[in-house]
Amino acid sequence: MKKSTILWITRTAVLIALLVVFQWGLGALSGNNQFVVGSAVNLVLIVAATISGLYSGITVAVLSPFLAFVLGIGPKIVGVVPFIALGNLVLVLIWYFIAKNASATVSGYIRMAVALVVGAAVKCAVLYLSIVKIAIPYLLNLKQPQIDTFTQMFGITQFFTAAIGGALALVVVPLLKSAIKTNK
């Protein structure tokens, strides 16, 4: 097996493990506070896309909600899981294509800031439209309290958790890129 393949597998596995630890550990510590857990998850998704590459980001984005469901640390209704994966995927794609080569320069930070705003807005819109406007009325048989909960969870809150994760990425990504470059 090539060294690059081993490195990709290792980084992707570490990021998935970190994501699960954040979901489980921060969920337990914060009382499953969506702002804490969701922001950490979005940070890991962004790091996966910008540090490990597109395929690592896609893998982490798609697998994470399914793992969260299986491990009992995500939404308890399997019908929303593919839509969460889609929202994660959109965030990863936006960050990858806008900020993948961004460095710790003014133009690099501007690109990451654009990725932050666009990624947060589009992820929020995708989750709201797919879950609240499509899945809930047409695919899921939910009672009103569940509908209210999911509407809140997958509304504007998603913009803020993606934006907070992106803001953290503005600090973390350049540091990680520098550390990786130094260790080569």
Buried (B, 14 or more C-beta within 10 A) or exposed (E): EEEEEEEBEEBBEBBBEBBBEBBBEBBEEEEEEBEBBBBBBBBBBBBBBBBBBBEBBBBBBBBBBBBBBEEEBBBEBEBBBBBBBBBBBBBBBBBBEBBBEBBEEEEBBEBBBBBBBBBBBBBBBBBBBBBBEEBBEEEBEBEEEBBEEBBEBBBEBBBBBBBBBBBBBBEBBBEBBEEEEEEE
